[in-house]
Amino acid sequence: IHNENGIGINVPVQGVGGEDSGIFIVGEVESSSDCDPFNDQQANCTGITSTAGACDGSYEFEINCNTDDEFTVIPWKDINVLNGVTTFDIVLIRKHVLGIELLDSPYKLIAADVSTNGLPGVTTADQVEIRNLILQKIQKFTTRPSWRFVSDSYQFQNSNAPWLESFPECIHIDLSNQQGQANVDFVAVKIGDVNNSHNCALLTRDDDTEDRSSGFSFVMGEIKEMPEGTFEVPIFAGNAEPIVAWQMGLKFDTRFIRLVEAQAGDIVGMTNQNLGLTELDKGHIRALWYSPDTRMMSFESEPAVLTLRFERLQHFDDISEVFGLDDTVLRSEAYKEDGTVRPIHFITSNQAPLSINDSSSFIARVSPNPFSQGLSLEVNMPVASRLEIVFADRFGRAVGRWEGNIEAGFHRINMEEADRWPSGMYHWQARIANGEVSGQVLKQ
């Protein structure tokens, strides 16, 4: 069993039957992507008495013939449904539906046809089903297994509409006059994975976006105190690099904070339907966005792409300790129009909400973040002390400094020189006699 690029898949074989002289059925299981073979593929065949499999996509098992000498080989796999399924697949399906760029292979069309909603072919319903799967509003495709298999020898009559044909997903074999071995090959199609980004070997995607510091950035804005012990966390795009889609997995520590409300930003194509909030008991938040017209878009610094309102359950010193990106929730990536993957870099402000309940702690934060002008540093002093504030550029060179003696309580120090800084990321540090706080701020 192989894919449309000829790459093999491992096939552990299961079967039942009687005992007699042996005839072999052999074949290959290969994915429709150009990747290494993968494991845990089942091929069921009536009349089989032995189990065998190989890691190169080939399989071989012995048929002990008796009075029953007809067999059907049926490959089956329905695990790791999210393997290779990303928001970029939604973009490709949307391009096809809008007639901008048609899917050019019957196997890609089969992969895109995830929803059997009564309408044949690739429709907007397939976009919705993939979106709901990525956001974990559903745990698997409603009516499809995670893989489908097509006989390798089958020639599509209409490669632009394979759903109009009853293409063979199993192969019948008559061994009554068979001597030696019968060859049975399949093409494997990962459902939902239109651009063949699945990992055949590990059943998960390789970590090919390690360097997040150079990727597409999101920035946590100024935390705003709200009534009844709650606070708002706005999340902004941190750079203007044009992209066509992004997806992001966030996690919060349920011991310290509880999500009260999540609101999508006022951005074209961004609605609350793009938020996955089904696992809040685990602290999981999923969000995605794709360009409605499938053209790349540059994000402005405002408005926020997402605003989260949390309830504080107990004190914490740094928001980054209880909230941030988590790829185990959803792999955080942005996508260029050609499918290039850009890792997402999430910049927390190293800040905690300032409130009367925090009067015993030294807390500092910059505001606003990101900023273009009017930067200030807000501090909560537990006791009177000397305060030193230093801002440095990405090379470690000091670009701003303030120091002085201040009383206990809340203070706001304006950094007027910051208006003259060039755009970029800056590191800041605030120190008193018995504590310090540091973080990053983005100048736009």
C-alpha positions as CSV (number, residue, x, y, z in Angstrom):
1,I,0.0,0.0,0.0
2,H,1.6,3.3,-1.1
3,N,0.8,6.9,-1.5
4,E,0.6,8.9,-4.8
5,N,4.3,9.6,-4.5
6,G,5.1,5.9,-4.0
7,I,6.0,5.9,-0.3
8,G,5.4,2.7,1.7
9,I,3.4,2.1,4.9
10,N,3.8,-0.7,7.5
11,V,0.9,-3.2,7.5
12,P,0.4,-5.5,10.5
13,V,-2.0,-8.2,9.2
14,Q,-4.9,-9.8,11.0
15,G,-6.9,-12.7,9.8
16,V,-8.8,-16.0,10.5
17,G,-9.2,-19.3,8.7
18,G,-8.4,-22.9,8.4
19,E,-5.2,-24.7,7.7
20,D,-3.9,-26.2,4.5
21,S,-1.2,-25.6,1.9
22,G,0.2,-22.1,1.8
23,I,-0.2,-19.4,-0.9
24,F,1.1,-15.9,-0.2
25,I,-0.6,-12.5,-0.7
26,V,1.9,-9.7,-0.8
27,G,1.6,-6.0,-1.5
28,E,2.5,-2.5,-0.5
29,V,0.7,0.2,1.6
30,E,2.1,3.7,0.8
31,S,0.8,7.1,1.7
32,S,-0.1,9.8,-0.8
33,S,2.7,12.0,0.5
34,D,6.4,11.9,0.0
35,C,7.4,10.7,3.4
36,D,8.9,7.6,5.1
37,P,6.8,4.5,5.9
38,F,4.6,4.5,8.9
39,N,3.2,2.0,11.4
40,D,-0.1,0.6,12.8
41,Q,-1.8,-0.1,9.5
42,Q,-4.3,-3.0,9.6
43,A,-5.1,-5.1,6.6
44,N,-7.9,-7.5,7.2
45,C,-8.3,-10.5,5.0
46,T,-10.8,-13.4,5.4
47,G,-9.2,-16.8,5.5
48,I,-5.8,-15.7,6.8
49,T,-4.1,-17.7,9.5
50,S,-0.8,-15.8,10.0
51,T,0.1,-12.2,10.9
52,A,3.1,-10.4,9.3
53,G,4.2,-6.9,8.5
54,A,7.2,-4.9,7.5
55,C,8.4,-1.3,8.0
56,D,8.9,-0.5,4.4
57,G,5.2,-0.4,3.5
58,S,5.1,-4.0,2.2
59,Y,3.2,-6.8,3.7
60,E,3.2,-10.5,3.2
61,F,1.0,-13.2,4.7
62,E,0.3,-16.9,4.0
63,I,-3.1,-18.2,3.0
64,N,-3.7,-21.8,4.0
65,C,-6.2,-22.8,1.4
66,N,-9.1,-25.0,2.1
67,T,-12.6,-25.1,0.5
68,D,-12.8,-21.3,0.8
69,D,-10.4,-19.9,-1.8
70,E,-11.8,-16.3,-2.2
71,F,-10.5,-13.5,-0.1
72,T,-10.9,-9.7,0.4
73,V,-8.1,-7.5,1.5
74,I,-9.4,-4.4,3.4
75,P,-6.9,-1.8,4.8
76,W,-8.1,0.2,7.7
77,K,-6.7,2.9,10.0
78,D,-8.7,5.3,12.2
79,I,-6.2,6.7,14.7
80,N,-4.4,10.0,15.3
81,V,-7.0,11.9,13.3
82,L,-5.2,15.3,13.6
83,N,-1.9,14.0,12.1
84,G,-1.2,16.4,9.3
85,V,-4.5,18.3,9.7
86,T,-3.9,22.1,10.1
87,T,-5.6,25.4,9.4
88,F,-3.7,25.6,6.1
89,D,-5.7,22.7,4.8
90,I,-8.8,24.9,5.4
91,V,-7.2,27.5,3.2
92,L,-6.6,25.0,0.4
93,I,-10.1,23.7,0.5
94,R,-11.4,27.3,0.5
95,K,-9.3,28.1,-2.5
96,H,-10.9,25.1,-4.3
97,V,-14.4,26.0,-3.3
98,L,-14.0,29.6,-4.5
99,G,-12.4,28.5,-7.7
100,I,-9.1,30.3,-7.0
101,E,-6.9,27.2,-7.1
102,L,-8.4,23.8,-7.7
103,L,-7.1,20.7,-6.0
104,D,-5.2,18.9,-8.7
105,S,-5.3,15.3,-7.7
106,P,-8.2,12.8,-7.0
107,Y,-6.3,11.8,-3.8
108,K,-6.3,15.5,-2.6
109,L,-10.0,15.7,-3.3
110,I,-10.6,12.5,-1.4
111,A,-8.6,14.0,1.5
112,A,-10.6,17.2,1.4
113,D,-14.0,15.5,1.3
114,V,-14.3,14.9,5.1
115,S,-18.0,15.6,5.5
116,T,-20.8,13.5,4.1
117,N,-23.5,16.1,4.6
118,G,-25.6,14.9,1.7
119,L,-23.8,17.1,-0.8
120,P,-21.2,15.3,-3.0
121,G,-17.7,16.7,-3.3
122,V,-15.7,19.4,-1.5
123,T,-17.9,22.1,0.1
124,T,-17.8,24.7,2.8
125,A,-19.1,21.9,5.1
126,D,-15.6,20.3,4.9
127,Q,-14.0,23.6,6.1
128,V,-16.3,23.7,9.1
129,E,-15.7,20.0,10.0
130,I,-11.9,20.5,9.8
131,R,-12.1,23.7,11.8
132,N,-14.2,22.0,14.5
133,L,-11.7,19.1,14.6
134,I,-8.7,21.4,15.1
135,L,-10.5,23.2,17.8
136,Q,-11.5,19.9,19.4
137,K,-15.2,20.7,19.2
138,I,-15.3,17.2,17.7
139,Q,-12.9,14.4,18.5
140,K,-13.0,12.7,15.1
141,F,-14.5,13.2,11.7
142,T,-18.3,12.6,11.9
143,T,-18.5,10.0,9.2
144,R,-15.0,9.3,7.9
145,P,-12.1,7.3,9.3
146,S,-8.8,9.1,9.6
147,W,-7.5,7.2,6.5
148,R,-8.9,5.9,3.3
149,F,-7.3,3.4,0.9
150,V,-7.7,3.1,-2.9
151,S,-6.6,0.2,-5.0
152,D,-3.3,1.1,-6.7
153,S,-4.4,-0.3,-10.0
154,Y,-7.6,1.8,-10.2
155,Q,-7.8,4.5,-12.8
156,F,-10.2,7.3,-12.0
157,Q,-12.7,8.1,-14.8
158,N,-13.0,11.7,-13.6
159,S,-10.1,12.8,-11.5
160,N,-11.8,16.1,-10.8
161,A,-14.8,14.4,-9.1
162,P,-13.7,11.0,-7.6
163,W,-16.8,11.0,-5.3
164,L,-18.9,10.3,-8.4
165,E,-17.2,6.9,-8.8
166,S,-17.3,3.8,-6.6
167,F,-13.6,3.6,-6.4
168,P,-12.4,0.3,-4.8
169,E,-11.3,0.5,-1.1
170,C,-10.8,-3.2,-0.9
171,I,-9.5,-5.9,-3.3
172,H,-11.1,-9.2,-3.9
173,I,-8.8,-12.2,-4.7
174,D,-9.8,-15.5,-6.2
175,L,-7.0,-18.0,-5.3
176,S,-8.6,-21.1,-6.7
177,N,-6.2,-21.1,-9.6
178,Q,-3.5,-19.1,-7.9
179,Q,0.1,-20.4,-7.7
180,G,2.9,-18.8,-5.7
181,Q,1.7,-15.3,-4.7
182,A,-0.8,-12.6,-5.4
183,N,0.1,-8.9,-5.4
184,V,-2.3,-6.5,-3.7
185,D,-1.3,-2.8,-3.6
186,F,-3.1,0.3,-2.2
187,V,-2.8,4.1,-2.2
188,A,-3.3,5.5,1.3
189,V,-5.0,8.9,1.8
190,K,-4.9,10.9,5.1
191,I,-8.3,12.4,5.5
192,G,-8.3,16.2,6.1
193,D,-4.6,16.5,5.2
194,V,-4.9,18.2,1.8
195,N,-1.2,19.2,1.5
196,N,0.2,15.9,2.6
197,S,1.9,17.3,5.8
198,H,1.3,14.2,7.9
199,N,4.2,12.2,9.4
200,C,4.1,8.6,8.2
201,A,6.7,7.3,10.6
202,L,5.7,8.7,13.9
203,L,2.0,9.4,13.3
204,T,2.7,12.9,14.6
205,R,4.3,15.9,12.9
206,D,8.1,16.4,13.3
207,D,9.1,19.4,15.3
208,D,10.4,21.3,12.3
209,T,9.8,24.8,13.8
210,E,12.2,24.9,16.7
211,D,13.4,28.5,16.4
212,R,10.3,30.4,17.6
213,S,12.2,33.6,18.2
214,S,12.3,34.3,14.5
215,G,8.7,33.4,13.8
216,F,5.4,35.2,13.7
217,S,4.8,36.9,17.0
218,F,1.8,37.5,19.2
219,V,2.1,39.9,22.1
220,M,0.2,40.0,25.4
221,G,-1.1,43.5,25.9
222,E,-1.7,45.5,29.1
223,I,-3.6,43.5,31.7
224,K,-6.7,45.4,32.7
225,E,-8.4,45.0,36.1
226,M,-12.1,44.2,35.9
227,P,-14.8,44.0,38.5
228,E,-15.3,41.0,40.9
229,G,-11.7,39.9,41.0
230,T,-11.3,39.4,37.2
231,F,-8.8,40.8,34.7
232,E,-8.6,41.0,30.9
233,V,-5.6,39.8,28.8
234,P,-5.6,41.2,25.2
235,I,-3.5,39.4,22.6
236,F,-2.2,41.4,19.7
237,A,-0.3,40.5,16.5
238,G,3.3,41.5,17.2
239,N,4.5,42.0,13.6
240,A,3.2,43.0,10.2
241,E,4.4,39.9,8.2
242,P,1.6,38.9,5.8
243,I,0.2,35.5,6.4
244,V,-2.8,33.5,5.2
245,A,-3.6,31.6,8.3
246,W,-2.5,30.8,11.9
247,Q,-3.5,28.5,14.7
248,M,-2.5,28.7,18.4
249,G,-2.7,26.5,21.5
250,L,-2.8,28.2,24.9
251,K,-2.8,26.8,28.4
252,F,-3.6,28.3,31.7
253,D,-3.0,26.9,35.2
254,T,-6.4,26.1,36.6
255,R,-5.1,26.3,40.1
256,F,-4.4,30.0,39.8
257,I,-6.9,31.4,37.2
258,R,-10.2,30.5,35.6
259,L,-11.4,31.6,32.2
260,V,-14.6,33.6,32.4
261,E,-14.9,34.8,28.9
262,A,-13.1,34.6,25.5
263,Q,-13.9,37.2,22.8
264,A,-12.6,37.1,19.2
265,G,-11.2,40.4,18.0
266,D,-12.8,42.7,15.4
267,I,-10.7,41.3,12.6
268,V,-11.9,40.1,9.1
269,G,-12.4,36.4,9.3
270,M,-12.1,36.2,13.1
271,T,-15.3,35.2,15.1
272,N,-16.0,33.3,18.2
273,Q,-16.5,30.2,16.0
274,N,-12.7,30.3,15.6
275,L,-12.2,29.6,19.4
276,G,-12.1,26.1,20.9
277,L,-13.1,26.2,24.6
278,T,-14.2,22.5,25.1
279,E,-11.4,21.7,27.5
280,L,-11.3,24.6,29.9
281,D,-11.2,22.1,32.8
282,K,-7.7,21.2,31.6
283,G,-6.8,24.9,31.0
284,H,-6.8,24.4,27.2
285,I,-7.7,27.2,24.8
286,R,-7.5,26.8,21.0
287,A,-7.8,29.6,18.4
288,L,-7.3,29.8,14.7
289,W,-7.8,32.2,11.8
290,Y,-7.7,32.0,8.0
291,S,-8.1,34.7,5.4
292,P,-11.7,34.6,4.1
293,D,-10.5,35.4,0.5
294,T,-7.4,33.2,0.9
295,R,-5.1,36.1,0.2
296,M,-2.3,37.0,2.7
297,M,-3.1,39.7,5.2
298,S,-0.9,41.9,7.4
299,F,-2.2,42.3,10.9
300,E,-2.2,45.8,12.5
301,S,-1.1,46.3,16.0
302,E,-4.7,46.9,16.9
303,P,-7.3,45.6,17.5
304,A,-6.5,42.6,19.6
305,V,-7.0,39.3,17.8
306,L,-8.3,37.8,21.0
307,T,-9.3,39.0,24.5
308,L,-9.5,36.7,27.5
309,R,-11.0,37.5,30.8
310,F,-9.8,35.4,33.8
311,E,-10.8,35.2,37.4
312,R,-7.9,35.2,39.8
313,L,-8.1,32.2,42.2
314,Q,-4.9,32.8,44.1
315,H,-1.9,35.1,44.0
316,F,0.8,34.8,41.3
317,D,3.8,37.0,40.6
318,D,4.1,36.7,36.8
319,I,1.4,36.0,34.3
320,S,3.8,33.9,32.2
321,E,4.0,31.4,35.1
322,V,0.3,30.6,34.7
323,F,-0.5,31.3,31.1
324,G,1.2,30.9,27.7
325,L,1.6,28.9,24.5
326,D,1.5,25.1,24.7
327,D,2.0,22.9,21.6
328,T,0.5,19.9,23.3
329,V,-2.8,21.7,23.2
330,L,-2.5,22.7,19.5
331,R,0.7,23.2,17.5
332,S,1.1,27.0,17.2
333,E,2.0,28.0,13.6
334,A,1.4,30.7,11.0
335,Y,1.2,29.9,7.3
336,K,2.3,31.8,4.2
337,E,0.3,31.5,1.0
338,D,2.6,28.9,-0.4
339,G,2.3,26.7,2.7
340,T,5.5,27.8,4.4
341,V,5.2,27.3,8.1
342,R,6.2,30.1,10.4
343,P,6.5,29.2,14.1
344,I,4.5,31.4,16.5
345,H,6.5,33.4,19.1
346,F,4.4,34.4,22.1
347,I,5.6,37.4,24.1
348,T,4.2,37.7,27.6
349,S,4.7,41.0,29.4
350,N,6.1,39.3,32.5
351,Q,3.3,41.1,34.4
352,A,0.7,40.2,36.9
353,P,-2.5,42.1,37.5
354,L,-2.0,45.0,39.9
355,S,-4.7,45.0,42.6
356,I,-5.1,45.9,46.2
357,N,-4.7,42.3,47.0
358,D,-1.1,42.5,45.8
359,S,0.1,45.2,48.2
360,S,2.6,42.9,49.9
361,S,4.5,42.2,46.7
362,F,6.8,44.1,44.4
363,I,5.1,44.1,41.1
364,A,6.1,45.9,37.9
365,R,4.7,46.1,34.3
366,V,5.1,48.2,31.2
367,S,2.1,49.9,29.6
368,P,1.0,49.8,26.9
369,N,2.6,46.7,25.3
370,P,3.1,46.9,22.4
371,F,3.5,50.7,22.2
372,S,4.3,53.4,19.7
373,Q,4.5,56.3,22.1
374,G,3.7,57.1,25.7
375,L,5.4,54.1,27.4
376,S,5.3,54.0,31.2
377,L,6.2,51.5,33.9
378,E,3.7,50.8,36.6
379,V,5.0,49.5,39.9
380,N,3.5,48.4,43.2
381,M,6.0,49.0,46.0
382,P,5.5,46.9,49.2
383,V,7.7,49.3,51.2
384,A,9.6,52.6,50.5
385,S,12.7,51.8,48.6
386,R,15.1,52.9,45.9
387,L,13.9,51.8,42.5
388,E,16.1,51.4,39.4
389,I,14.7,50.8,35.9
390,V,16.8,49.9,32.9
391,F,15.7,49.3,29.3
392,A,18.0,47.6,26.8
393,D,17.9,46.8,23.1
394,R,18.3,43.4,21.6
395,F,22.1,43.8,21.7
396,G,22.0,44.4,25.5
397,R,22.8,48.1,25.1
398,A,21.0,50.4,27.7
399,V,18.7,52.8,25.9
400,G,16.7,54.1,28.9
401,R,17.2,54.4,32.6
402,W,15.3,55.8,35.6
403,E,16.2,55.6,39.3
404,G,15.0,57.3,42.5
405,N,13.6,56.8,46.0
406,I,9.8,56.2,46.1
407,E,7.3,55.5,48.8
408,A,5.2,52.3,49.3
409,G,2.2,52.0,47.0
410,F,1.3,52.3,43.4
411,H,3.4,54.5,41.0
412,R,3.6,55.2,37.3
413,I,6.9,56.3,35.8
414,N,6.8,57.8,32.3
415,M,9.6,56.8,30.0
416,E,9.5,59.8,27.6
417,E,12.7,58.8,25.8
418,A,11.0,55.7,24.6
419,D,9.1,57.7,22.0
420,R,12.4,58.2,20.1
421,W,13.5,54.5,20.1
422,P,13.4,52.7,16.8
423,S,10.9,49.9,16.3
424,G,11.9,46.6,17.8
425,M,11.9,44.4,20.9
426,Y,13.4,45.8,24.2
427,H,14.2,44.1,27.5
428,W,13.4,45.9,30.7
429,Q,14.3,45.3,34.4
430,A,13.0,46.9,37.5
431,R,15.0,46.4,40.8
432,I,14.5,47.3,44.4
433,A,16.5,46.3,47.4
434,N,14.9,42.9,47.9
435,G,13.5,42.0,44.5
436,E,13.4,42.5,40.8
437,V,11.0,42.1,37.8
438,S,11.9,41.9,34.2
439,G,10.2,41.5,30.8
440,Q,10.0,42.5,27.2
441,V,8.2,45.3,25.4
442,L,7.6,45.8,21.7
443,K,8.0,49.2,20.1
444,Q,6.0,49.5,16.8
